[in-house]
Amino acid sequence: MAEHKHGSMDIRVQEKTFEGFIRMVIWGAGISIATLIFMALVNG
């Protein structure tokens, strides 16, 4: 079995995926909040 050296793994792909996930969550939350505000203004 190969020896594991802590901190030697290339994690650029994982970091890029996580960045995309966070961006998607922020956009989704923003769109949801905007939709709720729009619905409150139209119905209220």
Chimera marker file (.cmm) of the C-alpha trace (Angstrom):
<marker_set name="trace">
<marker id="1" x="0.000" y="0.000" z="0.000" r="1" g="1" b="0" radius="0.5"/>
<marker id="2" x="1.252" y="3.490" z="-0.852" r="1" g="1" b="0" radius="0.5"/>
<marker id="3" x="2.278" y="5.875" z="1.865" r="1" g="1" b="0" radius="0.5"/>
<marker id="4" x="-0.078" y="8.799" z="2.378" r="1" g="1" b="0" radius="0.5"/>
<marker id="5" x="1.517" y="12.236" z="2.670" r="1" g="1" b="0" radius="0.5"/>
<marker id="6" x="-0.807" y="14.746" z="4.308" r="1" g="1" b="0" radius="0.5"/>
<marker id="7" x="-1.458" y="17.780" z="2.111" r="1" g="1" b="0" radius="0.5"/>
<marker id="8" x="-0.082" y="16.290" z="-1.096" r="1" g="1" b="0" radius="0.5"/>
<marker id="9" x="-3.389" y="15.688" z="-2.887" r="1" g="1" b="0" radius="0.5"/>
<marker id="10" x="-4.421" y="18.009" z="-5.732" r="1" g="1" b="0" radius="0.5"/>
<marker id="11" x="-7.824" y="19.399" z="-4.715" r="1" g="1" b="0" radius="0.5"/>
<marker id="12" x="-8.331" y="22.045" z="-7.411" r="1" g="1" b="0" radius="0.5"/>
<marker id="13" x="-11.247" y="20.136" z="-8.962" r="1" g="1" b="0" radius="0.5"/>
<marker id="14" x="-12.989" y="19.733" z="-5.598" r="1" g="1" b="0" radius="0.5"/>
<marker id="15" x="-12.498" y="23.419" z="-4.792" r="1" g="1" b="0" radius="0.5"/>
<marker id="16" x="-13.927" y="24.431" z="-8.174" r="1" g="1" b="0" radius="0.5"/>
<marker id="17" x="-16.934" y="22.134" z="-7.673" r="1" g="1" b="0" radius="0.5"/>
<marker id="18" x="-17.553" y="23.542" z="-4.185" r="1" g="1" b="0" radius="0.5"/>
<marker id="19" x="-17.297" y="27.104" z="-5.526" r="1" g="1" b="0" radius="0.5"/>
<marker id="20" x="-19.913" y="26.282" z="-8.168" r="1" g="1" b="0" radius="0.5"/>
<marker id="21" x="-22.182" y="24.718" z="-5.557" r="1" g="1" b="0" radius="0.5"/>
<marker id="22" x="-21.968" y="27.778" z="-3.299" r="1" g="1" b="0" radius="0.5"/>
<marker id="23" x="-22.665" y="30.082" z="-6.254" r="1" g="1" b="0" radius="0.5"/>
<marker id="24" x="-25.725" y="27.979" z="-7.193" r="1" g="1" b="0" radius="0.5"/>
<marker id="25" x="-27.055" y="28.087" z="-3.605" r="1" g="1" b="0" radius="0.5"/>
<marker id="26" x="-26.629" y="31.872" z="-3.401" r="1" g="1" b="0" radius="0.5"/>
<marker id="27" x="-28.408" y="32.397" z="-6.747" r="1" g="1" b="0" radius="0.5"/>
<marker id="28" x="-31.188" y="29.997" z="-5.733" r="1" g="1" b="0" radius="0.5"/>
<marker id="29" x="-31.731" y="31.769" z="-2.423" r="1" g="1" b="0" radius="0.5"/>
<marker id="30" x="-31.743" y="35.169" z="-4.117" r="1" g="1" b="0" radius="0.5"/>
<marker id="31" x="-34.271" y="34.075" z="-6.719" r="1" g="1" b="0" radius="0.5"/>
<marker id="32" x="-36.472" y="32.513" z="-4.028" r="1" g="1" b="0" radius="0.5"/>
<marker id="33" x="-36.409" y="35.677" z="-1.905" r="1" g="1" b="0" radius="0.5"/>
<marker id="34" x="-37.126" y="37.861" z="-4.944" r="1" g="1" b="0" radius="0.5"/>
<marker id="35" x="-40.054" y="35.610" z="-5.891" r="1" g="1" b="0" radius="0.5"/>
<marker id="36" x="-41.506" y="35.800" z="-2.387" r="1" g="1" b="0" radius="0.5"/>
<marker id="37" x="-41.186" y="39.592" z="-2.319" r="1" g="1" b="0" radius="0.5"/>
<marker id="38" x="-42.822" y="39.848" z="-5.750" r="1" g="1" b="0" radius="0.5"/>
<marker id="39" x="-45.687" y="37.590" z="-4.659" r="1" g="1" b="0" radius="0.5"/>
<marker id="40" x="-46.212" y="39.657" z="-1.479" r="1" g="1" b="0" radius="0.5"/>
<marker id="41" x="-46.329" y="42.901" z="-3.466" r="1" g="1" b="0" radius="0.5"/>
<marker id="42" x="-48.719" y="41.525" z="-6.084" r="1" g="1" b="0" radius="0.5"/>
<marker id="43" x="-51.113" y="39.963" z="-3.534" r="1" g="1" b="0" radius="0.5"/>
<marker id="44" x="-50.901" y="42.615" z="-0.920" r="1" g="1" b="0" radius="0.5"/>
<link id1="1" id2="2" r="1" g="1" b="0" radius="0.2"/>
<link id1="2" id2="3" r="1" g="1" b="0" radius="0.2"/>
<link id1="3" id2="4" r="1" g="1" b="0" radius="0.2"/>
<link id1="4" id2="5" r="1" g="1" b="0" radius="0.2"/>
<link id1="5" id2="6" r="1" g="1" b="0" radius="0.2"/>
<link id1="6" id2="7" r="1" g="1" b="0" radius="0.2"/>
<link id1="7" id2="8" r="1" g="1" b="0" radius="0.2"/>
<link id1="8" id2="9" r="1" g="1" b="0" radius="0.2"/>
<link id1="9" id2="10" r="1" g="1" b="0" radius="0.2"/>
<link id1="10" id2="11" r="1" g="1" b="0" radius="0.2"/>
<link id1="11" id2="12" r="1" g="1" b="0" radius="0.2"/>
<link id1="12" id2="13" r="1" g="1" b="0" radius="0.2"/>
<link id1="13" id2="14" r="1" g="1" b="0" radius="0.2"/>
<link id1="14" id2="15" r="1" g="1" b="0" radius="0.2"/>
<link id1="15" id2="16" r="1" g="1" b="0" radius="0.2"/>
<link id1="16" id2="17" r="1" g="1" b="0" radius="0.2"/>
<link id1="17" id2="18" r="1" g="1" b="0" radius="0.2"/>
<link id1="18" id2="19" r="1" g="1" b="0" radius="0.2"/>
<link id1="19" id2="20" r="1" g="1" b="0" radius="0.2"/>
<link id1="20" id2="21" r="1" g="1" b="0" radius="0.2"/>
<link id1="21" id2="22" r="1" g="1" b="0" radius="0.2"/>
<link id1="22" id2="23" r="1" g="1" b="0" radius="0.2"/>
<link id1="23" id2="24" r="1" g="1" b="0" radius="0.2"/>
<link id1="24" id2="25" r="1" g="1" b="0" radius="0.2"/>
<link id1="25" id2="26" r="1" g="1" b="0" radius="0.2"/>
<link id1="26" id2="27" r="1" g="1" b="0" radius="0.2"/>
<link id1="27" id2="28" r="1" g="1" b="0" radius="0.2"/>
<link id1="28" id2="29" r="1" g="1" b="0" radius="0.2"/>
<link id1="29" id2="30" r="1" g="1" b="0" radius="0.2"/>
<link id1="30" id2="31" r="1" g="1" b="0" radius="0.2"/>
<link id1="31" id2="32" r="1" g="1" b="0" radius="0.2"/>
<link id1="32" id2="33" r="1" g="1" b="0" radius="0.2"/>
<link id1="33" id2="34" r="1" g="1" b="0" radius="0.2"/>
<link id1="34" id2="35" r="1" g="1" b="0" radius="0.2"/>
<link id1="35" id2="36" r="1" g="1" b="0" radius="0.2"/>
<link id1="36" id2="37" r="1" g="1" b="0" radius="0.2"/>
<link id1="37" id2="38" r="1" g="1" b="0" radius="0.2"/>
<link id1="38" id2="39" r="1" g="1" b="0" radius="0.2"/>
<link id1="39" id2="40" r="1" g="1" b="0" radius="0.2"/>
<link id1="40" id2="41" r="1" g="1" b="0" radius="0.2"/>
<link id1="41" id2="42" r="1" g="1" b="0" radius="0.2"/>
<link id1="42" id2="43" r="1" g="1" b="0" radius="0.2"/>
<link id1="43" id2="44" r="1" g="1" b="0" radius="0.2"/>
</marker_set>
